[in-house]
Amino acid sequence: MAGSRKEHLLETALKLFNQHGFHATGIDRVQAESGVSKTTMYKYFRNKDELIRAVLEMRHEQFGKWFTSRVIKISRESYPDHPYGKLMSMFDAVSEWIHSDTFFGCNFINASAEFSDFQHPIHVYAAQHKLEWSEYIRGCVSGVSEAEADEMAKEILLLLDGAIVSAHTTGLKDSAERAQRMMLLILQNSTAEVLD
């Protein structure tokens, strides 16, 4: 039961942070909406920053599992013979997320904006999430040198994050499709440069 209470607390906090932001959501509200006593909550987390960090860790795991499984499935179904099938699938997965009722922008982008000090532990964790996402992307880039794969991963992450921010801030729901087209131009340019 204790594990499920903690999970319920984290899920409630995630929902509230998504809807209202990290700073605007007080710990009393999280406690009240989760139905977990203050004593229990402080048994799990000494302060709000620890709660936020735990929520981000949970979200990192949830999103990572969902995203990688969607990329594999979409790649197999929609791009079985495409040279950039997994990369194309990343944008399709982000588009699905953008069009879902659980889209409130990226928790990690939002956290890094609200905790803008680069040394703050929450900002550091948000940056680590992005670095891990970049590594995943890098693993899907093939046929180029390590240095080129690193650069391509950074460019693709920039496009994915840009699509997420654009959809969140302006409501541009086709931002992932636009970013996907831009990625193809970058990849075609890179291929042309390699062949020259």
Secondary structure as UniProt FT lines:
FT   HELIX           2..20
FT   TURN            22..24
FT   HELIX           27..34
FT   HELIX           38..44
FT   HELIX           48..78
FT   TURN            80..81
FT   TURN            83..84
FT   HELIX           85..98
FT   TURN            101..102
FT   HELIX           107..114
FT   TURN            118..119
FT   HELIX           121..139
FT   HELIX           146..170
FT   TURN            173..174
FT   HELIX           175..195
//
